[in-house]
Amino acid sequence: MGRIGETDLADRLAPGGRGALLVQLGFGLLITGLAIGLRAVIDGISPAAGPFALGFPAVLIATLFGRWQAGLLTGTLTLLYSWYFVLPVQHSFLLKTPDDTGRLVLATINYAAVLVIAELFRRAVRRATAERDRELAERDLFLEEFDHRVKNNFTLVAALLDMQRRRAKEGETAEALSSALNRVESIARAHRHLYRGGAATRGEVDMATYLEELCAALAEALFLRGAITLDCFCDHGAIPRDRAVSIGLIVNELVTNAAKHAFAGRHGGRIEVRFEAASPGWRLVVRDDGVGMPETPRARKDGGLGQKLVDGFVRQARGKANVETGTEGTKVTVALEA
């Protein structure tokens, strides 16, 4: 019902107030014509039945959508029509009995009451709508400022990690800092893609757009050119942004791991990321055609931190992971709940 009160034809058809009165009077005449037409149909079936009944909804509709001016015009014209054509004596403004006079006065009072109540309701809804729009504007401004500060913080953290990595030069410390830098940059990319514009407002993200942009960024960051390629195939689907962040981080870890370890001793290879609908949820697949994983976890300086992160991100995304590996490559499938 509140949305009905938000519709103001004068605002929509005459923005800025120019011609607003003409819109109101035109709408009042339109509603009056419809009410009189319906009245004529009723008179053909049951003459003089409820002479003022149709005036009430006509005044209500005209006031809600066309303001009190339209309601007043509709009420006046429908009242005069019923008085002249429906009440005895028909085709005359003479009243046959004192009861008809009472009915006419009562109808006039009721029309006025409907008009006043409808106008007050319309104004109350308009005030509430204006307040809601103001609060939304303030929220959007706050989110924009928050987004800007978060971007700056990510940039600062990444710069500090990169500086420390350069100082460390080579060795375990440099590799650990490089891994930390890659993860920070992954989260920063997720933030840039997911916490901006319409995504921030709706709270959902189109996964095809997000993952394709993410894979393009990963290919650039990992210098996957020519010999090693990264392909991305994704179905369109709206996923809550917090869950989408976890899915994106899963992709980041698996693609990064494959780029670093899957093609040891080889000059080329292919990594594929696929996100598709799989009733009753979704399926994420990251596969490579590398040398496969050894029976024991890959010898990594971070002690398997990457795998622990993947497991944590899979839980956050409400999924279950399955790993298939062999001499023809490794395939990680994450089944995601609906």
Steps between C-alpha positions, in 0.01 A plus 500: 500500500789733571624469142160619376544822692846547348358530147442866420396561140563874528865434590546242226320676216578859596843503666594831650136598557433630148160380387436317826149646533411392146616147577293494819184631328551267204537199729192611696299518177626156395393336826170684485438372148575142605270528803216646290546231235478228765198678649326489161565125475353445848195713418435275201482201736359651820392863459559737794678234709753657737503843331813623680684169552745532211605847608691374804760285317520763225588776748745270678689405183504854363639639827764233554648534153406856401499689833203673662426716194421193290299350785298818547418521128404132485285524813319811379425366151390153613279655766335733249458214253326278756283789614390592148476162326444240772298653784134569440399727336738383223649756262433766758661644812165491679480259794184293524500422874674623817678162512673580173621828649647310796667249272654779297635678807632179649671405174661844483637464853629150430666607175676779689613256771639257244685784328654630823606156623649403161692829477638465852605144426665607173695776672610271783630245249679773305672623817601146591634446146702822511648397837585155366670650193699736723617211720595296191701791365684533833566125505638506146727790593624309805561185295691699241723652769547161665586342164759770436665447839509122456666539159763725656562249779546214252742713298698585812524138620601378154767771473645408840511130413660573164762721665588230753513239227746707299721543805494125569619439139497119486432206726216378717415844635470650152282210383274528806463874447423444131225255594356743754514781243316289242223423750461861603481601135240227440281633781554853368385390154194336653422824679536704182269270308242428768468805722429766246199652327198275452661200666536688826136603485347171396723281715540251212758451226480359151756220520574484128609864492693476826690177431586598143648828625676315783655247262617779270665670799661172610635431152658843498636474853647152440627589152311213341585562139546268206633179651262492800144615435210568736147447364181595682147372425225622734122493510318814602361481851438739789691402815508694830816711495658360819465148362631616162814632671569154641447340158733753342768430760468126433563569132794723587670235716441211260609690190807639678597154628457348153705773334785449749507122537300318231740554212835429664748394232258591220490796269125525453161406633142600547294600804122505476249662736136402460201620705164350409154427630464153648161431659436575777794740516820584313822325405845657483770308312867597476712261297843489339678263264821502701709227658253427780542515874734264686358256751625725777415871500713705269823613655417858584679747718178623662428158649171448311352839591346526154308175545384608844375825351315315225333274757395805703366684195307189391329486841417871484348451155289208636656246269679166490824449309617191315852462354587270210863484393715290275765516233257684270442782746300605805130578525343665805120499512311706758131418534319807634167497677210696353 
